[in-house]
Every structure is written in structure tokens, then in C-alpha cells.
């Protein structure tokens, strides 16, 4: 594993060499990494085990029903759902 200070020095050099058009993207990604490390929910999601269980027949049928509803247009917007829930 590389020394953390050496890695940070390399990151500083990379930031200095970035084209101006990529600065915002780099900033957003670094903020994401920082937030993921600090935010307990994001950290938990990142560290969660992969759910590798097979879907049950019931779950597969529920997915099919949902896909059919979407295909038929049986959907509501986020705004409509919020209204229905009183949010």
C-alpha cells in the first residue's frame, strides 16, 4: 500500500494538471468520496455485502407485474406521489 502522503501529493499534482473543463467533475467526485467516508449511511451502503441470493418466483412475478404496469402507463409522478402521501 502506498504512503498516504505520497498519494495525496500525486493527487495535488493531478488536480493542477487537470484541464479546466474537468475541474468541476473532479470536485464532485472528490466531494462524493469525502462524504461517503464521513456519512454513516453512505459508508454502510458502501460496506454492505452484495445480495447474491436468487430471486424467488414470487419476486420475479412482482417484477413482471411492475414492468407490465410501466408498459401500460400505470405510473404516477414523484410530485403526485408526494401529494398522495401528504409530503
Secondary structure, DSSP 8 states (H G I E B T S, - for coil): ---HHHHHHHHHHHHHHS-GGGHHHHHHHHHHHHHHHH-HHHHHHHHS--------HHHHHHHHHHHHHHHHT----HHHHHHHHT-
